[in-house]
Amino acid sequence: MKKAIIVLSILCGCLIIQQPLQKVVFAQPAITISNNQHELTKEDAKNLLIKYNDKVDYIYQGNASKFEYLKSKNLEGYVFLPDVETDIGYFVDKNTGDIYYFHPSGYLELVNDIKK
């Protein structure tokens, strides 16, 4: 146990020497949704997608109530298709700002490589 603490202390000390604390950057969400903030608008959702990938344009397909699968899960948000050849779109949850891969057949998967 003592060896582990010593090794961790040395590693942390080396990191601080290499990267002073003023320059250490902690991940911060781009848009934070909390109880006292508003829900995302369609434009906010599109801007999140553009931050995720600005190489394509996104075409609005409707809100969650237009899609049976999203309605059945009681989700609220917006569906977009990228302007490329694909049948997989994106669902942006208007309460959390989370982005999901989405297909109306019932495919819904959280995009986990987003750097908000």
Residue, then its C-alpha position, 0 to 999 in steps of 0.5 A: m500500500k505504501k509503495a502504491i502511494i509513493v508511486l502515485s505521488i511521484l507520478c502526480g508530481c511529474l505531471i505537475i512539473q510537466q504541466p503547471l496547474q494553470k494550464v491543466v484543462f478539465a473537460q467542461p460541457a459546452i451546454t449544461i442543462s439544469n433545472n433552472q435553465h431552458e430546454l434546448t431549442k431546435e437551433d441549439a440541438k443543430n448547433l450541438l450537432i455542428k460542434y460534433n461534426d461540422k463537415v456535414d449539414y443537418i436536415y431537421q426531420g421533426n421532434a420526438s413526438k413524430f417518431e413512435y419509438l421515441k414517443s414510446k420511450n417518453l423522450e423529448g428532443y429533435v431528430f436530424l439527418p446528416d446531408v449524406e447517404t445514410d439512413i441513420g440520423y441523430f436524436v438530440d435530447k432537449n432536456t440533457g443535450d445528449i446526442y444519439y444515433f437514431h433510426p425509426s425502427g428502434y435503434l437508439e445509441l448514445v454517441n460517446d465520442i462527443k467532446k462537449 
